[in-house]
Amino acid sequence: MVLENFAKQIYRCARVSWCKHPVFNDRGINKICPLHEYPKHSWESYSIRGILSAAQALLEGRIAIDEKFAEIIYKCNLCGGCHEVCVIHFPVFMKVSEIDELDHVSIVEELRRICIEEGFLRIPAHRNALESLLRYGNPFSIARKEERLKWTEELGFQVKRLPRQKADVLLYTGSMYALEPLVRDAIKSIARVLNKANVDFGLLEDELDDGLYAAQLGESGLFEELAERNIKIFNEIGVKEIVTPDPHAYNAFKRYYPRVGNIEAEIFHITEYVDMLVKNGKLNLGKLPEETVTYHDPCNLGRLCGVYDAPRNIIKAIEGLDFREMERNKNYAWCCGAGGGVMMAYPEYMTWTTRERIKDVTSVEASTLVTACPWCEYAFKTALESAGSTIQVRNIVELVEKSAKLG
């Protein structure tokens, strides 16, 4: 992909600034772009309108890539919020057209690819992550492959190892759940829930990262290499279904991998799969002690992949939970702040974005924030801990596990 291929989309921008100042005030949606709302980023250039103007100038040869250009491009969370409020996207939103004429996220990813091509990937955290993906198959510089399955030692039962053993379902954990201690409890809950529902599942002995991080940073060659290797592995092990709890992996498999090849198995996010297990009577949920909860839509699961109902179905199926919807929800949800490479490179900016979302949680007086993404979970846990908040963060399947024990 080259920038010229996006020329029509870039020129399609109407410059009306809905991306900066949404007009959906009746829905409480007057802010959606963390990049522009961050107090240190209040300039036009720190907005998708500014980025598209710069892309147009780049196309026309009026500017060249420089340090400042790259800094702005790499501070975008790639959350897709701008797309949801864009006047060009409005006919699709209103269901009067199926033609989406402006793909904001893909344009930013292409600009990042150009930054790498021009030698402007100068952020050490991003360089280290890409080098680690190339060397170790994960972005966290963890060399020992056995670390990826270390969490299984605490399960109390054996999980099949693929391809040495055979299973109908592959549980693809993703690098964050497998390697980040702060969110590992969730992946253990997920394995126990699948086991309780008698799902014939297994884990890859040598799981590779899904590669979305590389794609989002603009390293398209590395992404394609990881995607090709994963597609080959997935098709060779012969599973019928692939279930992942990481929306980033889900987004990669559903929307990015088809550019490279075809995964023969059916792809599910864990919320879709658990929702299906409950509806099919394979997982019975019992009553939990009364608790007030709200749900945060991860950008890669909600806005970018359209999965909104399954998580809410699960929460509503658990008796005892008082579910309160935040005003900014579903496609208008405010980003957690961790995506697009921001978590590693700009932790201060991430924390500000996360705390803005926590204000939404506080406004509905929820004691527990439920989400379905390890990156979101990490962002919320670290921000709430540093603020000394009593709000609890739970992965949705942790609630399912507790409820299933009583069902």
N, C-alpha and C positions, 0 to 999 in steps of 0.2 A: 504494500500500500504506500502511496506517495501523496504528499499534500495536494498536488494538482487534482487528484481524484476526489478531493473534498471541496474543490473550488465552488461548485454550484451551491453546496450547503453553506459554505462560509459567506457567500454573497447573499444567501437567502435571509440572513439575520436582519430583522426589521429595526433593530436598535431602539426598541421601545422600553427597555429596562425592566420588563416584568421579572427577569431573572434576578435582578437586584432588589426590586421592590414589588413583590407579587400583589395583585389586586384582589385576592380572594379573602378579603377581610371578614366576610360573613362566616368563613370557616376558621378564622383565627390565623390565617396564613399570610403574614406580612413580612416574614423573614424565612428564607429557605437555604441561602448560600453561606456556609460557614466562612469560606474564603473571603467574601466581601464584608461580612458582618464583624469579623475579628477586628477589634479596635485598632490594631496596628496595620490593618489592610484596607483602610477606608477609601482608597483611591480607585478610580475607574479601572485601572489596569488589573486590580485584584477582583475581577468579576469575569464571568464568561463573555459578557459583551466586550469587555476590554481585551480578553484573550482572542476573540474572533476578529476584532479590529486589528490586533497585532498579526494574526494569521493572514489576514487580507494584505496587510503591508508587506509581509514576508513573501507572499505569492507575487506581489507586484514589484518586488525588488527594492522597496523603499527602506527596509531595515534588514539587519542581519541578526542572527542569534548571538546573544551576549550573556554575561553572568546574570544580569537582572531578569532578562527574559526567562532563562532557565529556572531561576528561583521561583518566579510566579507560577510557571507551568507545573513545577513539582510540589507546590503547596496546595494544589487542588486535591480534594479528597476523592474525586471521581464518583461522587455519591449519586449523581444524576438528578438532583433536585431541580437544577435549572431547566432541565428538559421537561419536567412535569408542569412548570408554569410558563413555558415559552409560548408566545403567541403563534409561532409557526407549528407547534405541536397541538394546538388547541383543536383543529378539525378532527384529529385522531382521537383526542380525549372525548370530544362530543359525539364520536362515532359517526361522523358524516364523511370521513375519509379513512382509508387504510394506508395511505402513503405518508410515511414519516420523513419529512424533508430536511431534518436537521438532527444529526446524531452528535451531541455535544461531547460525550465521553470519548467516542472514537477519535474525534478531532484532537482532543487534548492528548490522547495516547499517541497519535501520529506526531504531534509536536514534540513529545518526549522522545520518540524514535529519532527525530531530526536532531534533537539536542545531543543524543548519544553519538550519532553519526558525525556531528560537528565537534565532538570532543568536549561537550559541556555537561557531562554527568560528573559534577565536582563534589557532590555530597558524600562524605565518607560512609555514612550508614547505608546509603543505597548501593554504593560500589561494593561494600563488604557483603551485602545481601546477595547481590548478583554473583559475586565470586563464590560465595558459599553454595548457592544453587547449582553452580557449575561443578564444583568440587564434591559436594556432599549430598546434593539432592534435597536440601532444605535451606531456608534463608537465615538460619540462626547460628551458623558456624559450629554446628554440633557434628563431630566427625564419626562418632561411634554409632553404627547402624542399630545396634541392639537397644540404644536409648529409646528408639521409636516405639518399641513394644514393651518397655519396662513397666508401664502402668498395668499391664495384664496380670502381673504377679500378685496383685491385690484383689483379684476378682473372686477367687474361691472356686473357680471352675476353669477348665481348659477351653481355649478358643482355637478353632481350626486355623492352620497356617497354609496359606495358598502361595504357590501352586502345588506344594508337596502333598496337600490334602485337597479334597474337592468339597465344594459347598454351592448352594443355590444362590446365595447372596454374599456380595462383598461389602463389608463395612470399611469404607475408605475414610480414615480419620482426618487426614490433612495434617500439615506440619504443626499448626498452632495447638491443636488439641493434644497431639502426641508428645510435643516437646516443651510446652510452656506449663510449668507447675501450677500456676495460678488458676488454670482452667481445666486441669486434668480430672478433677472430680466428675465433671460433666461427661467425659468420654467413658468413664467407668460406669456411670449410671446408664448411659446409652447401651453399652454391652449387656448389662444386667437386665434391662428392659427387653431387649431382643431375645435373650436367653429365656426369660420368663414366658415370652410369647411363643416359645418353641420355634423360633426362626432358625433355619439352617444357614448360619452365616460364618464367615471366616475373615481373617485379616491377611494382608500381604506380608510375607516375610521380609521383603525389601521394598517398602512403599516409597515411591518418589513423590516429591512435591507436585501439586497440580499445575504449577507454572504461571498462575494468574498474576502473581507478584511481578514476574519478569515482563509479562505482557503490559501490565499497567505502568511499569517504569519505562517502557519503550524498548525493551530488549527483545524484539520480535523473534530473532534467530534462536535465542535460548528458549523462549516459550515454545516455538515450533518443535525444537528438539525434545523437550520434556513431554509435550503433547503426543508426539509420534511414539515415543517410548511407552507412555502410559496406555495409549490406544492399543498398541501391540500386546501389552501385558493383559489388559482387560479382556481382549478378544480371545487370547490364548487360554486363559484360565477357565473360560466357558461358563461364567456365572450368568444367571438370568436377570439379576437385578443388582444395581450398585446403589448403596445407600450412603450418603455422606451427611454429617452434622454441620459441616463448614459451608456456609453460603458462598464463600469465595471459590471453593472447589466446585460447588453446584453450578455457579455462574460459568466457571471455566468449561465444565463438561457440557452444559446445555447450550451456551451461546458462543464460546470461543473455539472449542474443539472441532465443530463441523467445518471450520475453515481449513482444517488440517486432515481430518479423516473421520471415519464413522465408528462410534462405539455401538456394538451390537446389543448390549444389555440395556434394560430400561433404567433410567436415572431417577432417583428420588432424593429429596432432602429428608432428613430424619422426621421433621414435623409432618410431611406428607405421608410418610410410611407409618408413623405411629397413629395418625388420624385414621388411616386405612385399617390398621390392626384393631383399633377400637370399634370402628363401624362394622367390621367383619366378625366381631365377637371373639377375637383371639387374644384380646387384652382387656381385662375387667378393671375398672377404676373405682376405688372406694372413696369414702368421704374423708377429707382432711380437716384438721382444726381450722376454725374460721381465720381467714387472712385476706387482707385487702391488697390486690395485685393490679399492676398495669403491665402492658406489653409494649416493648420497643421493637419496631420493624427494622431489621438489618437492611441496609441499602442494597446489598448484593442479593438478598433473598426477596425483598419486597419490590422496590422500584425497578430494579434491573431484571428481575425474573418473574415478577407478578404473583408471588406466593404470599397471600394475605389471610386466606380463610383457614387453612389447616392449623396454624398455631392457635387461632382464636377458638376453633372447634375443640381443640384439646383442653384449653383453659376452661371453657364453658362446660365441658364434660366432667370436670372434677368438682364434685359437690364440696361446698365449704369455702370456695374461693369467691371473693367479692371482686369481680373484674370491673375495673374502671378505665375506660378508654381515654387516652390523652387527646387533647384537641388537635394537635398535629400528629396525625396517624396515617397509616398505610402509605399511599404515594406522596403524601405531604409530610411525612415524618422527618424530623430534624436528624441529621447524621450524628453518630456517636463520636466521630472525629478520628477514628483509628485507620481508616482505609486510604488507599491510593498511595501508600508509602509514607504517610504523615506520621504514623506511630513511631517509626524508627528514627526519622529525621527531624521532626519538629514536635517533641513531647509537650512543650509549653502550649503551643497552639492546639494540640490534641486535647489537653486538659481543659482549656477554655471552652472548646466546642462541647466536650462531654458535660461540663458543668451547666452549660446552657440547656442541654437536654434534661438534666436532673431537675431544673426548675419546672419543667413540664410534669415530671413525676411528683414533685412536691405539690403542684397545683391541684392534683386529683387526690391528694392525701393517701397515696399508696405506701404501704410499709415494705412492699417487695416489688422490685423491678425484674420482670421476666424477659429474657431474650433468647435467641436461638442462633447465636454466632459467637465464636471464641474471641474474635477481635473486639466486638462490642462488649462482651463480658469482661475482658481484660481492661478496656478503657473505663468502664463504669466502676469496677472494683477498685482500681488504683485511684480514681478521682474521688470516690466516696470515702475511701480510707484516709486520704490526705486531708479531706475536709472534716473528718471526725463525725460523719453522718451515721445515723442508725438505720438508714434504708438498706435492705438486703438485696443482693443481686443473685438471681437463680437462673440457671439454664432451664428451659421449659421441660426437658426430659428428667431433670432432677425431681421436679414436682410429680411427673408421671411415675417415676420409680416409687416414690413415697406412697402415692395413691394406689399403685398396682399391688403393693404389699398388703393393702387393706381390702382390695377388691375380690 
